[in-house]
Amino acid sequence: MLYIVPTPIGNLADMTYRAVAVLNEVDTILAEDTRTSGVLLKHYGISKGMLPYHQHNEHKITQRLIEEMLAGKTMALLTDAGTPGISDPAFYIVRECIQNKIKVECLPGATAFVPALVNSGLPTDSFCFEGFLPLKKGRHTLLTALANEARTIVLYESPVRLVKTLKQLGEYFGEDRQCSVSRELSKKFEENFRGTIKEVHDHFEAKGVRGEIVIVIAGKAVSKKSKKSSTADVESEDWMDESDEA
C-alpha cells in the first residue's frame, strides 16, 4: 500500500494527527529531500527509514518500489511541503500503483494554493490552477490563453522570478487586473498583498521577496452581452436535445 501524506507548508503544527500515525506505522518513507523531511520526523519523534524519491530518480526506482509493495511493504510519500502531486512528484508512482492494483490512499492536508486562493478575496467558486509557468517554451502560448480565462487563475512562482512574472502578467492581462500575492503562508512573516497587477508589482519590486509564492489573478471580466449570448446558446442546445428525444 502507498500513502500520500501532505506535510506543513511552513508551520510544523499544521501536521495532522492521522499523518503522524501513518508515518509511524509504514515500513518505508519516500522523501523528496531526506534532510527536509528529517527535520519534520525528528520534530514528531518518528524513527523510520527514508529513501530519496524525487523527479530525478522516480523513473529509475519506481519499479523496485512497486515490487516491494507487491511483496507486502507499506510506504508513505512525502514532499518538502504540501500535498505530493501538486507541483511535486507523485503522479508517476501513483499511476504505477494503480496499474499494479496496489492500494493508494491520499490523506487530506496542507497545500499552499488553497489558503492563498481563499485569502485573495477573488471568486473561489470556479478557478484554474496552473502551478509554475513554463520558463521558456510554451510560456507565451499559455499566458496568451490565460489572458482570456474567465475563472480565477492560481499560479506558483519562485521569489527570484516574482517581479519579472508580475511585469509579464501586466503586459498580457493588463496592469489594472486584480491580483493577490501570498508568501510565507502559515509562517511568522506571512504576507497577503492585494491590488492591481501594477500595484502588486510595484510593492514587491520596492521591498524584495523571500519565501514561497502563490499568485492569484482575477479572471477576465465577461460582458453582459457575452453572458446573454452564452445563455441563448445553452437554451438553443436544450431545445435541440428535446427535439432529438422527440
N, C-alpha and C positions, 0 to 999 in steps of 0.2 A: 504494500500500500504506500501511496505517496500523499503526504500532507503539504499543502501550500500554506505557509504561515506568514502573515503580514507582521511587520515589525515597526516600532515607532519611527516617525519621520523626524524626530528631534528630541522630544521629551520621553525619557525611558519609562515614565509612569503610564504611558499610553499602551503598554503591553497588556493583553487580556489574560485573565486567569486561565482560560482554556488554552491559549497559545503556550503559556508556561508549562501547563500539564502535558501537552502534546510533546513538547521538546524534551521533557523529562522521560517520556515513555518510548520514543522512537529508538531504533538501533543506530541510525546514522543521520547526521545533519549536513545537508549540502548548502554551502555558503558562498555567496558571490565574492566576498572578501572575508577570509577567516579571521583577520585581525579586527575588522569592524564588528563582526558577529561575536567574536571572542569577548569584547567589552560587554555586550548585551548578556551573553550567557553567564559571565562572571557576576554581573550585577544581580542576576536572579539565582545564582548558585546552581547553575546547570552544568553538569560534567558529562559531556558526550563527545565522542569522536566527530571531527568535522572533516569534510572533503571540499576542496575548492570546486565550485561549479559556476562558470561564467560564460560569456559569449565567445571567449577564445578557446574554450576546451569542450563545450557542450556536445559538439558533433563527434568528438573523439571518445568521450567516456560514457555517453548515454546508454549505449547498447550494453555495456558491462553493468551499469546500474540497473537496467531492466532485468538482466539475468539474475542479479542478486535479489531483486524484489520478487521475481517469479519463484525464487528458491525460498521465500518466506520473510525476507527482511522488510522492515518498515522504515521509511525515510521521510525527512521533512526538508523542504526547500525554503531557504531564506535569501533575501537580497539585502543590500546595505540599509535600505529604508523603504517602508511602504509595502505594498502588496506585490509579490512576484508576478511578472507577466505584464504589469503596467509600465511600459518603457524600461523593462528589466527582463532578464532571462526567465523563462518558464514555459513558453509556448511549445518549444520543441520536445521537452521531456514529458509534458502533459499529453501531447499528441501521441507520442510513442507508448505511453502507459495505456491510453485508451485503446490503441490498436492491439496491444497485447493483453487486453482485458484485466489490467491492473487497476484497482480502485483508486480514484483520485478524489481528495476532499480539500476544498479551499475554505479556510477559516475566514470569517469576516474580520476586518480590522482596518488599520490606518492606511490611507492613501492621500497623497498631497492635493490632488486636484479637487476633491470634494469640499473640504473646508474653504479652499480658495474660491471656488465657484459660489458657494452659499454666501461667503463674506463679501463678494463683489457688488451685491446689490443689483446685478443684472438678471434677466429672466433665467430661471432654472428648470422650467417645465420641459424645455427641449434644448439640447445643446450637442455640440460635436467635440470630441476630444481628439486632438491631432498629435499629442506628445511633442517630441522635438521636431522642428522643421528640418528638412534636408539642408546640409551645409552648402552644397553647390548644385549638383544635378537634381533637377526637379523642383528646386526652390521657387523659381519664378512661376512655373506652372501651378504649383499648389497655392501660392499667395494670390495669384490671379483668380483662381477658383474660389478661395475663401473670401475674397473681397465681395462676392455676391451671395455668400452664405447668409441665410436669414436667421439661423439659430445662433445662440451664444457660442462663441468659439473658445476653447481652452487649449493652451499651449504650455509646454515646459521649455525652460531656457536656462543656460548657464549664466552666472553673474558676469563673466567676461564678455559675453555677447549681447547682454540685455539691451544696452543703449543703442547699439547698431541695429538690433532687431526692431526696437520700437521706432527708430527712424524709418526703417523699411515699411513697417506696418502703416505709418503715416502716409507714405508715398502710395501704397496700394489701396488702403482703405479710406484715406482722408484723415487729416490731422484732428478733425473735430469728432471722430468716432469715440464713443465712451469706452473706457478701458480700466482695468484694475490689475495691479501687480502685487502679489503676495510673496513674501520672502521670510525665511527663518520660521516657518509655521510651527507652532507649538513650543517654540524656544523663548528664552528670556527677551530677546530683541525682535520678536515678531513684528512685522510691518505689513499693513494692507493700505496701499496708496491708490486712490481712485481719482478719475478725472478724464479729460480728453486724452487721446494718444499723445498729443503735443505736450500737455501739462505733465503727464506721467514721464515722458521722455526727458523733459527739462529738469524735473525733480531728481531723477536718478543720474542724469549727466552731471548735475551740480554736486551731488553728495557721494558718488561712488557706490559700488554694490558689493554685498557679500551674501553668502547663503544660497540655498536652492531657490529657484524662481518658478512661480506659476503666473502666466499671463492669461487674463480673461477679457475677451473683447465682445462688445455688443454685436449682434448680427446686423446685417444690412436692413434698414427700415423698408418695410413693404408698403407701398402706397395703397390707398383705399381702392383705387381703380384696379390694381392688380389683384386685391383680395376679392373684389366683386367678380372679376374675370375668372379667378380660381373657383369661386362658388358656383358660377354658371357652368364651368366645365364639369364639376362634380355632379351637379343636377342633371346635366346632359348625359353623363355616363350612367347615372342611376336610371334615367328614362330608357336608355338603350338596353340596360340589363333587364328591365321589366319587359321590354318588347321581345327580347330574346327568349325570356321564360314563357311569354305568351305564345 
